Amino acid sequence: MTERMREQLRISNIISSSPIWLFFCILSQLVWFSGCSSMLHPESSPSSFESEIRNAQTTNMDQELEERSNILFRYVAGNLSYLNGQYDEALEYLKDVSNQIPFPVEKLHWTLSELYMRNEQREDARREVEKALLANPNNSRYHFMLAILLASAGELEEAEKHYKEMLSASEDPIQGAFFYYAEFLQEQGRREEAISLVVDHIDEAEDVGMALWVLGDLYESSNDLKKAQEVYEDGIKRGGLNEKLFSSLGRLYMLNNDIQAARELCEQMVELEPFNYRANLLLAQLLVAENKLDEAVVQFNRLLEDTTALEGYEYSKIRDVRLELAQLEARRENYGEAERQLLLILTDEPQNDSVRYELASLYVSTGRRIKAFDLLEEIPHESSFYLHARYLLAFILREDGNPVRAVKELRLLLEHYPEHSAIWARLVTILSEMNREDEALEAAREGLVLHGDNESLLFEQARVLDKLGQQAGALEIMEQIIALNPDHAYALNYIAYALAEREIELERAEKLVVRALKIRPEDGYFLDTLGWIHFKRGNLKAAKQYIEKAVQLTEGDIVILEHIGDVLQALGETAKAEEAYGKVLQREAEDLSADEREAVERIRRKRQREI
């Protein structure tokens, strides 16, 4: 049974079992039992009955009358228990009544079916609603309940019969009954039939807007988003704006990146309901999407004030706004305010691990790693954020110069979460940084056994091979990566640079790095590759243009400084070339990578040749 069906059924049950209904039900049963008693004992009178009670010790009450009195008592007691919300007690009383009476009493069996449904006793509920239908086969709600129970048991053909009976039954009709039959059809993959059913019944719907929302939802689930949008918009025109139409249409506008239409929809909703949470929240999010961050902060703070001022507000809404506000303030580099909003949430929800993790991430990004470490250590193993917390801990340990403990943390995580490829990739990276290449390659192989052609793991494996001087193997893996993902920018750049270094397939190399730059246009290393390809092809002016920009973006990467020196030397700008080479040699005392040390040695050899 779907959530929507379950909710509608609950509402229909509450209506049909309201105190007024039960009063008349009890009254009718009292009359029935009293009538039966007087028919069986016409000579009885109140005075003689009282006399019998007074003389109970000496007079045997008629056994059948006693049984009827007992049934009546348990029936009344069961209904009173139901009215008082004592459902288990009501079930026991009414179950006894159902077992003792020789013929179906529809309201009794209907109430019992509802009580069994509360306890998820579906077979018992089905038995009782079938009895109710024996008493009254023309009740729409009984057919609806039985259809749901049959569908949940997998008896779909029988369920569909009762959905159809529900539509034709004249007694106790369900508003919008065709909605539920349409949903049943949709769940069976019969979307076209569901759509036709709703279209055929829209004009008879009391709430046309809701009917059109259901139709739009069917189109949306069929991935016909254009038609869904048209139907939602028609729903607003014909039935007025409601929460469901707002949410669905707003979602489609956002999917289409139609900011203007989304804003107009929000403003329309706010005009109807000035304190509508969803509309005001979406307005704030739209401002963020337009990069109007200052205005967005004002909107979020206004929403926070308005929501807090509402009587009976949901705290979860306050929490969600504070969280979005914190993320926005962090984006504005207003870290103090971001921290304040997160701490306010933790004051109310000290065990909120998602917010702990968010705050720890903020501390990491602002260099307060000890604070972050302490927060992450508080997240327990059973938390859904435990994995994220320990992964971030490993990052902190690596940044703090403790790679041994970082590796230990990652290996412990892999014992519990081997299905997460990112952990394997990070382990390979750190092992390689520790110059433990053999272990790094072994970890990559283990991870790839579990994760097949995982791009991140393949890329890290290729980097280790490159570091070991096995460029052919690395290049082969990089080719494998772009076959899997033609837009893997780093693999595209690696292949392009490798081809440039070998001075082969330079035309292909240029095409590959241009593709990479479309993905990351301001990446200094990619620009250096493009410039280096131009250098190898003899296009010195273009080479200078790209590599000079690369030097700026990478803040003087040693290899890129060597490249610009070579280009300037080729252009005859000897003084500038020497300046670039000199910057490299000034840094030879630093802890350089293998590539950087090779660049230093190449420059030394160039100078010796000049001498």
N, C-alpha and C positions, 0 to 999 in steps of 0.2 A: 504494500500500500504506500503511495507517495505521501510526502508531508502535506501537500495541499489537500489531498483527499482526507487524510487523517484529521486535519484541522476543520474542514467543512463538516465532517461527520460528527466531530466533537460539538460544534456549534449547533447542528441540527438536533443532536441528542439533548443538549441543554435546554433548547427551546421546547422540545416535545416532552421533556420531563420536568418542566418548571413547576413550582408549587401550586399554581392555579390548576394546571392540568392534572396533577396528582390528586388535588382535592376532589375534583369531579370524578376521577378514576376511582378513588376510595369510596366516594359517595355512591357511585353506581354499583360497586361491588357490595357495599353494605345493603343496598336495596335488594340486590340479587340474593344475597345470603338470607336476608330477613324474609324475603318472599318465599324462598324455599322452605324455611323453617315453619312459616305459618301455613304453607300448603301441606306440610307433613303433619302439623299439629294444629288443626283448625280450632280445637276446643281450648287451646291455651289462651290465657289472658294474663295481663301484667301481674295481677294479684296472685293468680295461681302459680305463675312463674316465680314470683318472689317467695311464695310459700315453699316451692320446691327447693329453692336455694337455701332457705332457712332450715329446711328439713333434709339437707343433703346427706346427713349421716344415716338417715333411715330410708331415704328414697333413692332409687337408682335412676340416674339421668339416662335418658335414651342415648344409646351409644352413637347413633348417627348424628344426633343433635350435638353431642359432645365433640365429635370429629369436625363438624362444620364450624362450631364455635372456635375450636383450636385453629382451624385453617384461617378463619376470619381474624383471629387475634394475631397470627403470624403474618398475615398479609398487611394488616394495619401497622404492626410493629416494623415490618420491613420497609414500608413506605415512609414511615416517620424517621427511621434510621437513614434512609436515602436523603430525605430532606435536610437532615442534620449533618450530612457529609460523612456518615459512618458507613462507608460503602461495603466493607467486609462483613459487617454485621447484617446490613441489608441483604447482601447476597445469600447469607446463610438462611435467613427467614424466608426470602422469596423462593429460594431453591427448594425448600421443603414444601411450600405451597404448590409449586409447579409439579412436584413429584406426586402430590396427593390428589389433585383435581383430575377428573376423568376426561376433560375436553379442553381445547385451547382457549385461553383468555388473552386476546392480542396484546393489551397494554402490559399485562404481567410479563409476557414473554419478551416484549420489546425492552422493557426495563432490565430484565435479566440479561438480555443480549448485550446491552450497554455496560452492565456491571462486569460481565465476563471480558468484554473488550478492554476495560480498564486494567484488568489483570493479565492481558495478553493471552487469555484462554480462548483461542479462536474456534476450536472445534465445538466447545460448549456454546459460544456465542452463535455459531452457525446453527446449531440444533434449535436454539431458542427463537432465532429470527425465522427459521423455517416454520415453527409452530405458529408464530404471529401471522405469517403469510397464509397458513391454513385457515386461520380465523378471518383474515381479511386480505384477500389476494389483490386488492385494488389500491393498496397503500404504497405511494411512491418511495417513502423512506425505507420501508422494509426491503423493497427490491434493491435499493441503493446499497444498504448494509450487506445484503447477501451477495450482491455483485462484487463488492470489495473483498469479502471473505473468500469467495470462490477464486477470484483473481490471485489473491495472495497464496492460495493453495495450488495454483497452476492450472486450475480447471477453467481455461479461458473461454471455451465455447459456451459453457453454462453461464459464466460470468456475463458474457455479452448478451445472452438472452435476457438476463435480469436488468442490464442497462437499458435494453430496448423496452422492457416492461415498465421500467422507471419513467421513461419518457411518455408512455401512453397512459399510465395510471392516473386517475382523476383525483384521488383522495390524498390530502396532505402533500400537495406538490412541492417539489424542491425548486427554489428560484435558480434559474440557470442550470437546470439538470443536464442539459446537453454539453455544458463545459466538461463535466466529469466523464461522460461517455467519450468525448473528443480526446480527453487526456488518456483514457484507456486505449483508444485506437493509436494514439501517438506512441505510447509505450510499446505497442506491438509492431512499431515500425510502419504503421499504416497512416502516414502523415497526410497524404492526399485525401483519404477518406475523412480524416479528422478535420481538415480544412473545409471540405465540402459540407460537412455536418454543421460547423459553426456558421458558415456563410448562409446556409439554408435557414438557420434559426435566429440570426441576428435581429431581424425585425420584431420578433416576439420577445426579445430580451427587455426586461424592465430597465436595466442599466446598460445602455448601448455602449457607453465608454468602456465598461468592463468587458463586454463581449468583444469589442474591437481590440482590446488589449490581449485577450486570449488568442484571437486570430493572429495578431501581430507576433505574439510569442511563438505560435506554431510556425509562422514563416521564418522567424529568426532561428528556431531550432532546425529548420530545413536549410539554413545557411543562405536563405534568400533575403539578405539584409536590406536591399533596396525596397522590396515589397513590404517588409516588416516596417520600415521607416514610414512608408506611405500610409500604412494602416494605423500606426500609432498616431500620426499627425491627424488622420481622419477621426480617430477616437477622440482627440482633444476638441476638434471642431464640432462633432456631433454630441459628445457627452460631457465636455468640459475636462479640464485638467485634474487628474488625481495622482496620488503618490506612485501607483504602479506605472502609469503612462509616463510620468516624469522620469522615473528611474530608468525605464527601458529606452525611452527616446534619448535621454541624456547620455546613456551609455553608447548608443549608436552614433550620436554626434561626436562623442569623444573618439570613438574608433575611427571615424572619418576625418578626425582632426578639424572638424567644423566648429572652431572656437566661437565664432559669432552666433551661430544658431544655438549652441549650448548656453551661451550667456543670455540670449533672449528668452530661452526656455526657463532658466533660473529666475530671471527677473519677473517673468509671468507667474511663476510659482510663489515667489516672495511677495508679489502684489496680493495674491490670494491669501497666503499664510506668511506674514512677516517674520515669524520665528521658525519657519521650516528649516530643520537642521540640515537635511540633505542638500537643499537648494543653496543655502548659505555656505555650506562646506564646499560644494562644487564651484561656487563663485570664487572662493579663495584659491582653490586648486587651479582654476582657469588663469588667475592672475600669475600664479607660479609658472604655468606653462608658457605664458607670454613674457616671462622673465621680469614681470613687474613686482619685484620682491618686496619693496617697501609697502606698496598698496596691499599686497597679500598679507603682510604682517598685521596691518591695520584690520583687515577683514577677519583674520583668524582671531585676533584679540577681541573684536566685537562679537564674534560668534561665541567665544569663550564666556564673555560677560552675559550675553543673552541667554545662553543655555543654562548657566549657573543660576540665573534669576528665575527660571521657570520652576514652578512648583512640581515636585515629583520627578525631576529630571533624572535621566539615566547616567550614572557615573561613567559608564563606558564611553559615552559621547565626549565627556570632558577629557577623559584620558586620551582618546583618539585625536582630539584637537590639539592637546598639549604635545603629543608625540609629533604631529605634523609641524607644529610651530617650532619645536626643538630642531627638527631636521632642516627647516627653512632658515632658522637663525644660524645654524652651523654652516649652511651654504653661503650665508651673508658674512661668514667669519665672525659672527657675534657669539663667540663660544660661551661667554659667561651667561647670556640669556638662555642659550640652548641647554646648558648644564642646569640652570635653575628650573626650567620646565620639566626636565627629566627627574630631578630630585623631588619636585612637587608630586609627581606621579608615585615615586617610590615611598614618599611619606604616607600616602594613602594605601599603596599596595607594595609593602616591603618585599614580598616574595615574587614580584613580577619579573621573571627572568628575561623576558624579551627587552624590557626597559633597562635592566641591569646590563645586558649585552650592548644595547644602544649607547648607554653612558660610557661603558668601557671602551667602545669603539671611538667615541668622542675624545676620551682621555688619550688613547693611542695616537690619534691624529694631531693632538696638540702637545705631544711629547711627554705626557704625564703617565708613563708606562707603569710605574709602581702602583698608582691608584687603580689603573686598569687591571693590573695583575690581581690585586686584592679583590676587586669586584668579581672577576671571572672565577676566582677560586671558590666563591660563595655559591656558585651555580651547581646544584646537586646532580648526581649521576642520572636520576630518574627524570630530570627536566628535558623538555624537547629542545632546549637550547644548549644542552651539555656539549654536544658535538661541536657546535659553533664556538662555544667558549674555549674548549681545549685547543681547537685549531688556531684561534687567535692567540692563545697562550704560547703556542709553539712559535708563532710569528714574533711575539714579544721577546721570547728567549733568544731567538736568532738575532734580532736587532740589538739586543743587549750583550751580544758576544758570547752567548752560551749555546752554541749549536749542538753540543753533546746532549744536553738536556732536552733541547728542541726535538732532536731525533728520537730520544726516548719517549717523549710525549706523543709523537706521531705514530711510533710503533705500537704504543698502548692503544691508541685510537683505532689502529687497523685491526687489532685483535677483536674489537667490538663492531667496527664499521668498515669491513673490507670492501663493501659495495660502493664506497665513495671514492671516485677516481681522483678527486682533487687532493686527497690526503697522500695518495701514492705519488702524485706529481710533485707536491711540496717536499716529500721525503727525498725524492731523486735530486731535486734542486739543492737542498741543504747538504746532502752527502757529497755532491759534486763540488760545492763551495768549500767543503772540508778536505778536498783533494782525495776523497775516498771513492774514486771513479768505479772501481770494481764492484763495490757495494751498491753504488748508484745504478749501474747497469743491471745488476741482479734485481734490485727493487723495481726497476722499470719493466723487466721481463715478467716478474711476478704480477705486477699490476696489469700488464697487457694480457696475461692469461685470463684474468677475470674480466677485463674491460675491452678486449678485442682491439678494434681500431679507434681507440680514444685519442683525439687530437692532442690534448695537453700532454698526455703521457708520451706519445710518439715524439712530440716536439722536445720534451726534456731529454728523452733518450738520444735524439739527434744532437742536441747540444753537448751531451757528455761525449759522444763519439767525436764531435768536432774538437772538443778540448783535448782528447787523446790523440789528435792528429789523423783520425780516420775520416777525412772529409768525404771520401767516396761513399762510405756507409751513411754518413749524415745526410749527404745530398739525396741519396736514394730514399731515405725516410721522409725528407722534406717534400719530395715529389709525390710520395704516397699521401702526405697530408693534404696537399692542394688538390689531389684527385678526390679526396673525401670532402674537402671544403675549399672550393675555388677562391673564397674570400678570406682565407687565413693570411692576414697581412704579414705576419712575421715570417712565415714559411715562404711567401712570395719574395720578400726582401732577401732572405737567406739565399735562395736559389739565384736571384738576380746578381747578388754580390759575388757568389761563388763563380758564376759564369764570367763576370767581369774580371775577377782575379785570374781566371784561366785564359781570358781573352778569347772566348769562344761564344758563339750564339749571342752576340751582343744585341742584335735586334730583338730577340726573344727576351733577353735580360731587361731591356728597356721597357718592353710591354708589361712584364711582370711587376717591376717596381712602380710603374705608373698606376697599375691596378692597386697596389698596396697604398700608394699616396692618396688615391681616391677615398680610401677607408680612413687613413690617418694623415691628413694633408700637412700637419705641422710636426711630423716626426722627423727630428734632425738626422737620425741614422738612415732613414729611407731617402731623405734628400741627398745625403752624402753618397749613397749607392747610385742614385741617378746621376749625380755630378761625376762620380768615378767612371761610370759607363761612358759619359760624354768625353771624359779625358782619354779613355782607351780608344774611343772612336775619332779622336783628334779634334773634337769640338771644344776648344779651350775656353772660349768666352762663356758658353753655357755651363761648362764644368765649374768655372770660377763663381758664377752666379749662384749655383745650387750649393756648392760646398761652403762658400762664405756664410750663407744662411744657416747651414748645418752647424758650423762652428758656433754661431750665436745661440742656437737652440740647445746645443749640448754643453754649452759653457766650457768649451775648450777640450773636448775629448781628444786624447793623445793621437789616436789613429787618424782622426779627421784633421787635426792640425798638420800631421804629416802629409795628408792628401792635399790640403790647400797649399802647403809649401811646394809640393811637386808641381801643382798647376801653375803657381806663380813663377817658379823656376822656368817652366816651359814657355811662359809668356814673356820671359826676359825681365821680370820684376824681381831681380836677385835680392835686393835689400829686404823686400817684404817677405820673400821666401826664407831668408836667413832668420828673420824675426820669428816666423812661425816655427822653424826648426829649433830655434833657441828656447822657445816656450816649452817645447817637448823635453829638451835636455835639462832644463831647470827642475824638472819633476822626476828625474831618474832615481832619486833617493827614496821616492815614495814606494809604498807597497803596490807594485804594478802587477797587472794580469799578464799572462803569457803573451797575448796579442800586443799589449802595450810595451813589454820588454823587447819584443821583436821590432816594433816601430822605432824604439830608441836605437837599437843596433843598426837598423837600416840607415837611419840618419847619420850615424857615426861613419858608416862606410861611404855614404855619399860625400861627406865632408873630406874624408881621406882621399877620395878620388879627385876632388877638386884641387886639393893641395898638390 
